[in-house]
């Protein structure tokens, strides 16, 4: 997709952030909206973009989305629930 499309996505997520600014939990509301209604391709494009053009609420929502996109284990050999984790 083009740079113009990425700019449009940034514009859209900023609009969503402004509309949800008065919610009790605006960052969570924006993150929930984006994950519920946007395609994975749209989200990936936005995550790949520099967050300087984003409203602070939108930027925090995207950080929250990115943190939740940890891939699931591919098989039992990579599943910490099966083998535990060496992380302290």
VENURSUL-V836732 format. One record per residue. N is the residue number from 1. SS is DSSP state (A for helix, B for strand, O for the rest). D_CENTER is the distance of its C-alpha to the mean C-alpha in Angstrom with 2 decimals. Layout:
n->{N/N}
ss->{SS/SS}
d_center->{D_CENTER/D_CENTER}
This chain:
n->{1/2/3/4/5/6/7/8/9/10/11/12/13/14/15/16/17/18/19/20/21/22/23/24/25/26/27/28/29/30/31/32/33/34/35/36/37/38/39/40/41/42/43/44/45/46/47/48/49/50/51/52/53/54/55/56/57/58/59/60/61/62/63/64/65/66/67/68/69/70/71/72/73/74/75/76/77/78/79/80/81/82/83/84/85/86/87/88}
ss->{O/O/A/A/A/A/A/A/A/A/A/A/A/A/A/A/A/A/A/O/O/O/O/O/O/A/A/A/A/A/A/A/A/A/A/A/A/O/O/A/A/A/A/A/A/A/A/A/O/O/A/A/A/O/O/A/A/A/A/A/A/A/A/A/A/A/A/O/O/O/O/O/O/O/O/A/A/A/O/A/A/A/A/O/O/O/O/O}
d_center->{18.14/19.56/18.65/19.61/16.96/14.22/16.00/16.11/12.37/12.12/15.08/13.71/10.56/13.17/15.50/13.34/12.92/16.69/17.55/15.94/17.27/20.13/18.39/19.17/15.59/13.81/10.53/10.43/11.74/9.25/6.30/9.08/10.18/7.38/7.18/10.94/12.02/10.18/11.19/9.55/11.36/10.01/6.30/8.04/10.17/7.97/6.54/10.30/11.49/13.10/11.57/15.23/15.20/12.55/13.75/13.33/11.73/9.11/8.66/8.61/6.09/3.54/5.69/5.67/2.78/4.50/7.50/7.63/7.80/11.27/13.67/16.43/19.92/21.69/25.06/27.08/27.88/24.31/23.65/24.07/25.12/28.09/29.04/27.64/25.89/27.62/25.03/26.93}
